[in-house]
Amino acid sequence: MRRLVVVLALMASTGSSAESDIVYLVKNRDQTLTVRDTDGDAVTGDIPLPVGDRGVRVVAADDGFHVVAESADWREDRYFRLRAPDYALEPIDARAAHGLTITRDGTKAAYMTGTYEDPSLVLRDLRTGRETATKSTPVYRMTWTPDGSRLLLSIFPPCDDTSDCLGPEQLKFHDSDRLLGSFDYLTAAPVITGGRILVALPDGVIEHYSTTDGRLLDRVRTPFRITQLSVRGDRLLIVVGGNPTRHGGARLVTGPLTGGEWRDLPWDAATMETAAW
């Protein structure tokens, strides 16, 4: 399975929006985590991941980072939390099956159970352990809104011997039947901010869609081949793709939601693969 390097930006506890107050979490190619500031200096030592050869996703947390170790073939995902200021790797029992995603405040989880042919979507309150499960089409990836009130699903339409099972990727909220968009190919997982869903297209364009009705609100052109997209406040963080034959990015850049004024952040392609904040 592809191993990911994950970078997650976190504003300082003072609430300052200055870039100097931001730190990010790096998952290195040697399966360790390191918290760094935007000067590239390490805030922690290397933190070993006790999860073996699995992919890793990170979700923004109010007090640190949520780290999800992805399983293969619908086996159980594992969830860890890193809390400021020590950022010790803390295992959390989320009893997840597959595709686990956590809200920013760490109170709710969503994940898939069952098989690809007979999947169910589970919502779990991590404070009480209460769960609700509903039958679902296979879900490719899931994203909570920043306030944790809604869950965005990326799904593929049902396929058979006469249809293309590789797309398109469709976006909808779990609590609605309305499709918000359909895309032949997205180069990065969608992100949500300020009532907008941001999607990255193969030509480097980032499209902004309304979370209410799916209207196209903006198209931001970038000169990059985007492999990972994330947002913090009014800032984008973009992993720029490198050699197509090698996993990971060649650069890490940041800029405003409206595009332009791109600035490179410290990045070592030999040790890092992808990034998000």
C-alpha positions as CSV (number, residue, x, y, z in Angstrom):
1,M,0.0,0.0,0.0
2,R,1.1,3.5,-0.7
3,R,2.7,5.1,2.3
4,L,1.7,8.7,2.9
5,V,3.5,11.6,4.5
6,V,1.0,13.8,6.1
7,V,1.5,17.4,7.0
8,L,-1.1,19.1,9.1
9,A,-1.0,22.8,10.1
10,L,-2.2,23.8,13.5
11,M,-2.6,27.4,14.8
12,A,-0.9,28.2,18.1
13,S,-3.0,28.0,21.2
14,T,-3.1,31.8,21.3
15,G,-5.3,31.7,18.2
16,S,-2.8,33.9,16.2
17,S,-3.1,33.5,12.4
18,A,0.5,34.4,11.7
19,E,2.4,31.8,9.8
20,S,5.1,31.8,12.4
21,D,2.5,30.3,14.8
22,I,1.7,27.4,12.6
23,V,3.2,23.9,13.0
24,Y,2.7,20.9,10.8
25,L,2.9,17.2,11.2
26,V,5.1,15.2,8.8
27,K,4.9,11.5,8.3
28,N,8.3,10.5,7.0
29,R,9.1,7.7,4.5
30,D,10.6,5.7,7.3
31,Q,7.2,5.5,9.0
32,T,7.8,8.1,11.7
33,L,6.0,11.4,12.5
34,T,7.7,14.7,13.1
35,V,6.0,18.0,14.1
36,R,7.7,21.0,12.4
37,D,7.3,24.7,12.2
38,T,7.1,26.7,9.0
39,D,10.8,27.4,9.1
40,G,11.3,23.6,8.8
41,D,12.6,23.2,12.3
42,A,11.6,20.1,14.2
43,V,9.3,20.8,17.2
44,T,9.5,17.1,18.3
45,G,11.8,14.2,17.6
46,D,10.8,11.5,15.2
47,I,7.8,9.6,16.6
48,P,7.6,6.0,15.4
49,L,4.3,4.8,14.0
50,P,3.5,1.3,15.4
51,V,1.2,0.4,12.5
52,G,3.3,-1.4,10.0
53,D,2.9,-0.8,6.2
54,R,-0.3,1.2,6.1
55,G,-1.4,4.4,4.6
56,V,-1.9,7.3,6.9
57,R,-4.5,10.2,6.9
58,V,-4.6,13.2,9.2
59,V,-7.6,15.2,10.3
60,A,-7.3,18.6,11.9
61,A,-7.9,18.5,15.7
62,D,-8.7,21.4,18.0
63,D,-5.9,20.4,20.3
64,G,-3.4,18.7,18.0
65,F,-3.7,16.0,15.3
66,H,-5.9,13.0,14.5
67,V,-3.9,10.3,12.8
68,V,-5.7,7.4,11.1
69,A,-3.7,4.4,10.0
70,E,-5.6,3.0,7.0
71,S,-6.1,-0.7,6.5
72,A,-6.3,-2.6,3.2
73,D,-9.1,-4.8,2.0
74,W,-11.8,-3.5,4.4
75,R,-9.9,-4.5,7.5
76,E,-9.9,-2.4,10.7
77,D,-8.4,1.1,10.6
78,R,-6.6,2.4,13.7
79,Y,-6.8,5.8,15.3
80,F,-4.2,7.8,17.2
81,R,-4.2,11.3,18.7
82,L,-1.4,13.7,19.1
83,R,-2.2,16.5,21.6
84,A,-0.2,19.8,22.0
85,P,2.2,20.6,23.4
86,D,3.9,17.2,23.8
87,Y,2.4,15.4,20.7
88,A,2.8,12.0,22.2
89,L,1.2,9.2,20.1
90,E,-2.0,8.3,21.9
91,P,-4.0,5.3,20.7
92,I,-7.8,5.8,20.8
93,D,-10.3,3.0,20.7
94,A,-12.7,4.1,17.9
95,R,-13.6,0.5,16.9
96,A,-13.5,1.5,13.3
97,A,-13.6,-0.8,10.3
98,H,-12.6,1.1,7.2
99,G,-12.4,4.7,5.9
100,L,-12.3,6.2,9.4
101,T,-12.6,10.0,9.7
102,I,-12.9,12.1,12.9
103,T,-14.4,15.5,13.6
104,R,-12.1,18.4,14.6
105,D,-13.3,18.2,18.2
106,G,-12.7,14.5,18.3
107,T,-16.3,13.7,19.4
108,K,-17.6,11.9,16.3
109,A,-16.3,9.3,13.9
110,A,-17.6,7.9,10.6
111,Y,-16.4,4.7,8.9
112,M,-17.6,1.8,6.7
113,T,-18.3,-1.7,7.8
114,G,-19.3,-4.9,5.9
115,T,-17.9,-5.8,2.5
116,Y,-17.6,-3.9,-0.8
117,E,-20.7,-5.7,-2.1
118,D,-22.7,-5.0,1.1
119,P,-21.4,-1.9,2.9
120,S,-22.8,0.1,5.8
121,L,-21.9,3.6,6.9
122,V,-21.5,3.9,10.7
123,L,-21.7,7.2,12.6
124,R,-20.3,6.9,16.2
125,D,-20.4,9.3,19.1
126,L,-16.9,8.8,20.7
127,R,-18.1,10.2,24.0
128,T,-21.0,7.8,24.6
129,G,-20.1,4.9,22.2
130,R,-23.6,5.2,20.6
131,E,-23.6,4.1,16.9
132,T,-26.1,4.4,14.0
133,A,-25.5,2.3,10.9
134,T,-27.2,2.7,7.5
135,K,-26.9,0.7,4.3
136,S,-24.7,2.5,1.8
137,T,-23.2,2.4,-1.7
138,P,-19.4,2.0,-1.5
139,V,-17.8,5.2,-0.2
140,Y,-14.4,6.2,-1.6
141,R,-13.6,8.8,1.0
142,M,-15.3,11.0,3.6
143,T,-14.8,14.5,5.0
144,W,-16.5,16.2,7.9
145,T,-17.4,19.9,7.7
146,P,-15.2,21.9,10.1
147,D,-17.9,22.2,12.7
148,G,-18.6,18.4,12.5
149,S,-22.3,18.9,11.7
150,R,-22.3,17.2,8.2
151,L,-20.4,14.5,6.5
152,L,-19.4,14.8,2.8
153,L,-19.2,11.5,0.9
154,S,-17.2,10.7,-2.2
155,I,-19.0,7.8,-4.0
156,F,-18.9,6.0,-7.3
157,P,-22.2,5.1,-8.9
158,P,-23.1,1.4,-8.9
159,C,-21.4,-0.4,-11.8
160,D,-22.1,-3.6,-13.7
161,D,-20.7,-5.4,-16.7
162,T,-21.8,-2.6,-19.0
163,S,-20.6,0.4,-17.0
164,D,-17.3,2.1,-16.1
165,C,-16.5,1.2,-12.5
166,L,-13.7,3.8,-12.3
167,G,-15.9,6.9,-12.2
168,P,-17.2,9.4,-12.1
169,E,-16.6,10.5,-8.5
170,Q,-19.8,12.0,-7.1
171,L,-20.0,14.2,-4.0
172,K,-23.0,14.3,-1.7
173,F,-23.7,14.9,2.0
174,H,-24.8,11.9,4.1
175,D,-28.0,13.6,5.2
176,S,-29.1,14.5,1.7
177,D,-29.8,12.6,-1.6
178,R,-28.8,15.7,-3.7
179,L,-25.6,15.3,-5.7
180,L,-23.3,18.3,-5.3
181,G,-21.0,17.4,-8.1
182,S,-19.7,14.7,-10.4
183,F,-16.1,14.5,-11.6
184,D,-14.3,12.3,-14.0
185,Y,-11.1,12.5,-11.9
186,L,-10.0,14.4,-8.8
187,T,-6.3,14.5,-8.1
188,A,-6.8,15.1,-4.3
189,A,-9.4,14.5,-1.7
190,P,-12.0,17.3,-1.5
191,V,-11.8,19.7,1.5
192,I,-14.5,22.0,3.0
193,T,-14.1,25.5,4.3
194,G,-16.5,28.5,4.8
195,G,-19.4,26.9,3.0
196,R,-17.3,25.8,0.1
197,I,-16.2,22.4,-1.2
198,L,-12.7,22.6,-2.8
199,V,-11.8,20.1,-5.5
200,A,-8.6,19.8,-7.4
201,L,-8.7,18.9,-11.1
202,P,-6.0,17.4,-13.3
203,D,-5.2,20.7,-15.0
204,G,-4.3,22.3,-11.7
205,V,-7.5,24.2,-11.3
206,I,-9.2,24.3,-7.8
207,E,-12.9,24.6,-8.1
208,H,-15.1,26.0,-5.3
209,Y,-18.6,24.7,-5.0
210,S,-21.4,25.7,-2.6
211,T,-22.1,23.3,0.2
212,T,-25.8,24.3,0.0
213,D,-26.7,23.7,-3.6
214,G,-23.5,22.6,-5.4
215,R,-23.2,25.9,-7.5
216,L,-19.8,26.6,-8.9
217,L,-18.6,29.7,-6.9
218,D,-15.0,30.1,-8.2
219,R,-12.2,28.6,-10.2
220,V,-8.7,29.2,-9.0
221,R,-5.9,28.4,-11.4
222,T,-2.6,27.1,-10.2
223,P,0.6,26.2,-12.1
224,F,0.8,22.9,-10.2
225,R,-0.1,19.2,-10.5
226,I,-1.9,18.9,-7.2
227,T,-1.6,15.7,-5.3
228,Q,-2.8,16.9,-1.9
229,L,-4.9,19.9,-1.0
230,S,-5.9,21.3,2.3
231,V,-7.0,24.5,3.9
232,R,-6.5,26.4,7.2
233,G,-8.3,29.6,7.7
234,D,-7.8,31.6,4.4
235,R,-4.7,29.7,3.4
236,L,-4.2,26.7,1.1
237,L,-1.5,24.1,1.4
238,I,-0.7,22.2,-1.7
239,V,1.6,19.2,-2.4
240,V,2.9,19.6,-5.9
241,G,3.4,16.3,-7.7
242,G,6.8,15.1,-8.7
243,N,7.9,12.1,-10.7
244,P,4.7,10.1,-11.6
245,T,6.6,6.9,-11.0
246,R,7.4,7.8,-7.4
247,H,4.9,8.4,-4.7
248,G,5.0,11.7,-3.0
249,G,5.4,15.4,-3.9
250,A,8.3,17.4,-5.2
251,R,7.3,20.7,-3.5
252,L,5.1,22.0,-0.7
253,V,3.5,25.4,-1.3
254,T,1.1,27.7,0.5
255,G,-1.0,30.6,-0.8
256,P,-4.4,32.3,-0.3
257,L,-7.7,30.7,-1.2
258,T,-8.0,33.0,-4.1
259,G,-4.7,31.8,-5.5
260,G,-1.4,33.5,-6.4
261,E,1.4,34.6,-4.1
262,W,2.6,31.0,-3.7
263,R,5.4,30.5,-1.2
264,D,7.4,27.3,-0.8
265,L,7.5,25.7,2.6
266,P,10.5,23.5,3.8
267,W,10.2,20.2,1.9
268,D,12.5,17.2,1.4
269,A,11.2,15.0,-1.3
270,A,13.6,12.3,-0.3
271,T,12.0,11.9,3.1
272,M,8.5,13.3,2.6
273,E,5.6,12.2,0.4
274,T,2.5,14.4,0.8
275,A,1.1,17.1,3.0
276,A,-2.1,18.6,4.5
277,W,-3.1,21.2,7.0
